[in-house]
Structures are given as structure tokens and as C-alpha cells.
Amino acid sequence: MEIRIGIINTGRELNFETSTSADEVRTQVTSALEQNAAHVSFIDVKGNSYIVPTANLAFVELGTEESRRVGFVA
């Protein structure tokens, strides 16, 4: 699943793919915001970690969980 995160006062967005489900990411972000956590962290499919300060979150966009088809479809 692809995740796109907007950060306040930053012209670029953070884009990465993760194997975590959309519900798990949604729960992780909402619980971090409700508990006033300082940051929320994510891990992509390659094993890289991303730590984003919750105070600077502009938006979190969750993509579809379907895998992309490769090749030609008849």
C-alpha cells in the first residue's frame, strides 16, 4: 500500500510503500494524535524507517491495497 504524508511548511511530500494494512496505519496515526505523542513512525517495504513529528502533520493519504498488475491483460 502506498502512503503519502504532507508535512507543514515543507514543499515536498513523503511517499513510500508499506506492507502494513490501511486500517493499521489509520489506527497508528489516530492513536498518536489522540495521545499527543511527539512523533509517529512508519516502516516501508524495504525496511527503511520514517519518523514524522505529529505536530507537523498536514495530511496522511492512504492508497489502495491492491497490487499493481504487470504486463498485458487480454
Summary of the structure (lengths in Angstrom):
residues: 74
radius of gyration: 13.8
end to end distance: 25.5
largest distance: 50.7
contacts: 162
relative contact order: 0.30
helix: 22%
strand: 36%
